[in-house]
Amino acid sequence: MVNDVAKRKTKSASDSCAEVIRLLRSSGYRITRQRRLIVEVIMRNDYTTCKDIYYQVLKEDKTIGLATVYRMIRRLEDLKVVNRIERIEVCTNIK
């Protein structure tokens, strides 16, 4: 997962988070406590998988489910905040 907004050097993570929250609101999404936490976690760090994001969110709020994280990531993808990249690993021990 590539986090385009958080990689902008001119903005801090909190500025990026606020920008994403404004974008979500202007697109008609309610900003719940869970959605805000997911955005904050994504903006603070660079993750490679949705499950990495989920495990980090889970450390801060045990009530958030994996499906909630996946739905939020999908919304952020739709808004072009994050890009999902498919990773293919090559097995080198094929005989």
PyRosetta script that sets phi, psi and omega in degrees:
from pyrosetta import init, pose_from_sequence

init()
pose = pose_from_sequence("MVNDVAKRKTKSASDSCAEVIRLLRSSGYRITRQRRLIVEVIMRNDYTTCKDIYYQVLKEDKTIGLATVYRMIRRLEDLKVVNRIERIEVCTNIK")
pose.set_psi(1, 131.5)
pose.set_omega(1, 178.9)
pose.set_phi(2, -108.5)
pose.set_psi(2, 131.4)
pose.set_omega(2, -176.5)
pose.set_phi(3, -107.3)
pose.set_psi(3, 92.6)
pose.set_omega(3, -174.3)
pose.set_phi(4, -66.1)
pose.set_psi(4, -43.7)
pose.set_omega(4, -174.9)
pose.set_phi(5, -65.4)
pose.set_psi(5, -44.9)
pose.set_omega(5, -176.3)
pose.set_phi(6, -69.2)
pose.set_psi(6, -20.3)
pose.set_omega(6, -178.4)
pose.set_phi(7, -82.7)
pose.set_psi(7, -6.9)
pose.set_omega(7, 177.1)
pose.set_phi(8, -67.1)
pose.set_psi(8, 120.4)
pose.set_omega(8, -175.1)
pose.set_phi(9, -70.7)
pose.set_psi(9, -20.9)
pose.set_omega(9, -176.2)
pose.set_phi(10, -82.4)
pose.set_psi(10, -7.2)
pose.set_omega(10, -176.7)
pose.set_phi(11, -122.3)
pose.set_psi(11, 143.2)
pose.set_omega(11, 174.5)
pose.set_phi(12, -80.8)
pose.set_psi(12, 168.8)
pose.set_omega(12, 179.3)
pose.set_phi(13, -62.2)
pose.set_psi(13, -37.5)
pose.set_omega(13, -179.4)
pose.set_phi(14, -69.8)
pose.set_psi(14, -37.0)
pose.set_omega(14, 175.6)
pose.set_phi(15, -64.5)
pose.set_psi(15, -42.7)
pose.set_omega(15, 178.7)
pose.set_phi(16, -63.7)
pose.set_psi(16, -40.7)
pose.set_omega(16, 178.4)
pose.set_phi(17, -61.9)
pose.set_psi(17, -46.5)
pose.set_omega(17, 179.5)
pose.set_phi(18, -61.9)
pose.set_psi(18, -38.3)
pose.set_omega(18, 178.4)
pose.set_phi(19, -64.4)
pose.set_psi(19, -42.4)
pose.set_omega(19, 179.4)
pose.set_phi(20, -67.1)
pose.set_psi(20, -41.7)
pose.set_omega(20, 178.4)
pose.set_phi(21, -60.7)
pose.set_psi(21, -43.9)
pose.set_omega(21, 177.0)
pose.set_phi(22, -60.6)
pose.set_psi(22, -42.4)
pose.set_omega(22, 179.6)
pose.set_phi(23, -63.1)
pose.set_psi(23, -43.9)
pose.set_omega(23, 178.5)
pose.set_phi(24, -62.3)
pose.set_psi(24, -45.8)
pose.set_omega(24, 178.8)
pose.set_phi(25, -60.5)
pose.set_psi(25, -45.3)
pose.set_omega(25, -178.6)
pose.set_phi(26, -67.5)
pose.set_psi(26, -18.5)
pose.set_omega(26, 177.2)
pose.set_phi(27, -93.0)
pose.set_psi(27, 4.1)
pose.set_omega(27, 174.2)
pose.set_phi(28, 95.2)
pose.set_psi(28, 7.8)
pose.set_omega(28, -180.0)
pose.set_phi(29, -89.9)
pose.set_psi(29, 136.2)
pose.set_omega(29, 172.6)
pose.set_phi(30, -73.8)
pose.set_psi(30, 141.6)
pose.set_omega(30, 179.4)
pose.set_phi(31, -100.5)
pose.set_psi(31, 97.9)
pose.set_omega(31, 177.5)
pose.set_phi(32, -86.0)
pose.set_psi(32, 168.5)
pose.set_omega(32, 177.4)
pose.set_phi(33, -59.1)
pose.set_psi(33, -40.2)
pose.set_omega(33, -179.6)
pose.set_phi(34, -67.3)
pose.set_psi(34, -44.2)
pose.set_omega(34, 178.9)
pose.set_phi(35, -63.1)
pose.set_psi(35, -41.8)
pose.set_omega(35, 178.6)
pose.set_phi(36, -61.2)
pose.set_psi(36, -44.2)
pose.set_omega(36, 179.8)
pose.set_phi(37, -61.9)
pose.set_psi(37, -43.1)
pose.set_omega(37, 179.6)
pose.set_phi(38, -61.7)
pose.set_psi(38, -45.0)
pose.set_omega(38, 178.6)
pose.set_phi(39, -62.2)
pose.set_psi(39, -44.3)
pose.set_omega(39, -179.9)
pose.set_phi(40, -60.1)
pose.set_psi(40, -43.5)
pose.set_omega(40, 180.0)
pose.set_phi(41, -64.0)
pose.set_psi(41, -43.6)
pose.set_omega(41, -179.8)
pose.set_phi(42, -64.1)
pose.set_psi(42, -41.7)
pose.set_omega(42, -177.2)
pose.set_phi(43, -71.8)
pose.set_psi(43, -26.0)
pose.set_omega(43, -179.3)
pose.set_phi(44, -77.4)
pose.set_psi(44, -26.3)
pose.set_omega(44, -170.3)
pose.set_phi(45, -137.0)
pose.set_psi(45, 169.1)
pose.set_omega(45, 176.0)
pose.set_phi(46, -111.2)
pose.set_psi(46, 117.1)
pose.set_omega(46, -176.3)
pose.set_phi(47, -112.7)
pose.set_psi(47, 155.9)
pose.set_omega(47, 178.2)
pose.set_phi(48, -106.6)
pose.set_psi(48, -18.2)
pose.set_omega(48, 179.5)
pose.set_phi(49, -139.0)
pose.set_psi(49, 158.4)
pose.set_omega(49, 176.5)
pose.set_phi(50, -65.0)
pose.set_psi(50, -34.9)
pose.set_omega(50, 179.7)
pose.set_phi(51, -67.4)
pose.set_psi(51, -33.7)
pose.set_omega(51, 174.7)
pose.set_phi(52, -59.6)
pose.set_psi(52, -43.1)
pose.set_omega(52, 178.0)
pose.set_phi(53, -62.7)
pose.set_psi(53, -46.3)
pose.set_omega(53, -180.0)
pose.set_phi(54, -57.5)
pose.set_psi(54, -47.5)
pose.set_omega(54, -178.0)
pose.set_phi(55, -63.8)
pose.set_psi(55, -36.4)
pose.set_omega(55, 177.7)
pose.set_phi(56, -69.0)
pose.set_psi(56, -42.6)
pose.set_omega(56, 177.6)
pose.set_phi(57, -62.5)
pose.set_psi(57, -40.9)
pose.set_omega(57, -178.8)
pose.set_phi(58, -61.1)
pose.set_psi(58, -31.3)
pose.set_omega(58, 177.3)
pose.set_phi(59, -64.3)
pose.set_psi(59, -29.1)
pose.set_omega(59, -177.0)
pose.set_phi(60, -96.8)
pose.set_psi(60, -25.0)
pose.set_omega(60, -179.8)
pose.set_phi(61, -151.6)
pose.set_psi(61, 106.5)
pose.set_omega(61, -176.7)
pose.set_phi(62, -70.9)
pose.set_psi(62, -9.8)
pose.set_omega(62, -176.4)
pose.set_phi(63, -88.8)
pose.set_psi(63, -10.0)
pose.set_omega(63, -177.8)
pose.set_phi(64, -82.5)
pose.set_psi(64, 128.6)
pose.set_omega(64, -179.5)
pose.set_phi(65, -91.8)
pose.set_psi(65, 162.0)
pose.set_omega(65, 179.7)
pose.set_phi(66, -59.7)
pose.set_psi(66, -39.6)
pose.set_omega(66, -179.8)
pose.set_phi(67, -62.4)
pose.set_psi(67, -36.4)
pose.set_omega(67, 178.2)
pose.set_phi(68, -62.8)
pose.set_psi(68, -43.5)
pose.set_omega(68, 178.9)
pose.set_phi(69, -64.1)
pose.set_psi(69, -46.4)
pose.set_omega(69, 179.8)
pose.set_phi(70, -61.4)
pose.set_psi(70, -41.5)
pose.set_omega(70, 178.7)
pose.set_phi(71, -63.8)
pose.set_psi(71, -41.2)
pose.set_omega(71, -180.0)
pose.set_phi(72, -66.4)
pose.set_psi(72, -40.6)
pose.set_omega(72, 177.8)
pose.set_phi(73, -63.4)
pose.set_psi(73, -38.9)
pose.set_omega(73, 177.8)
pose.set_phi(74, -62.6)
pose.set_psi(74, -42.7)
pose.set_omega(74, 177.5)
pose.set_phi(75, -62.1)
pose.set_psi(75, -42.5)
pose.set_omega(75, 178.9)
pose.set_phi(76, -66.2)
pose.set_psi(76, -33.3)
pose.set_omega(76, 174.3)
pose.set_phi(77, -65.4)
pose.set_psi(77, -45.5)
pose.set_omega(77, -179.8)
pose.set_phi(78, -59.4)
pose.set_psi(78, -33.4)
pose.set_omega(78, -179.8)
pose.set_phi(79, -89.3)
pose.set_psi(79, 3.8)
pose.set_omega(79, 178.0)
pose.set_phi(80, 65.8)
pose.set_psi(80, 27.5)
pose.set_omega(80, 176.6)
pose.set_phi(81, -82.9)
pose.set_psi(81, -39.6)
pose.set_omega(81, 176.1)
pose.set_phi(82, -126.0)
pose.set_psi(82, 157.0)
pose.set_omega(82, 175.9)
pose.set_phi(83, -120.6)
pose.set_psi(83, 131.8)
pose.set_omega(83, 175.8)
pose.set_phi(84, -89.5)
pose.set_psi(84, 131.5)
pose.set_omega(84, 175.6)
pose.set_phi(85, -117.7)
pose.set_psi(85, 135.4)
pose.set_omega(85, 178.7)
pose.set_phi(86, -86.3)
pose.set_psi(86, 133.6)
pose.set_omega(86, -177.0)
pose.set_phi(87, -112.0)
pose.set_psi(87, 128.3)
pose.set_omega(87, 176.1)
pose.set_phi(88, -116.9)
pose.set_psi(88, 123.9)
pose.set_omega(88, 178.2)
pose.set_phi(89, -101.7)
pose.set_psi(89, 136.3)
pose.set_omega(89, -178.8)
pose.set_phi(90, -94.3)
pose.set_psi(90, 129.2)
pose.set_omega(90, 177.4)
pose.set_phi(91, -84.6)
pose.set_psi(91, 122.1)
pose.set_omega(91, -175.8)
pose.set_phi(92, -95.8)
pose.set_psi(92, -4.4)
pose.set_omega(92, -178.1)
pose.set_phi(93, -103.0)
pose.set_psi(93, 31.3)
pose.set_omega(93, 177.5)
pose.set_phi(94, -78.4)
pose.set_psi(94, 133.1)
pose.set_omega(94, -178.5)
pose.set_phi(95, -104.1)
pose.dump_pdb("model.pdb")
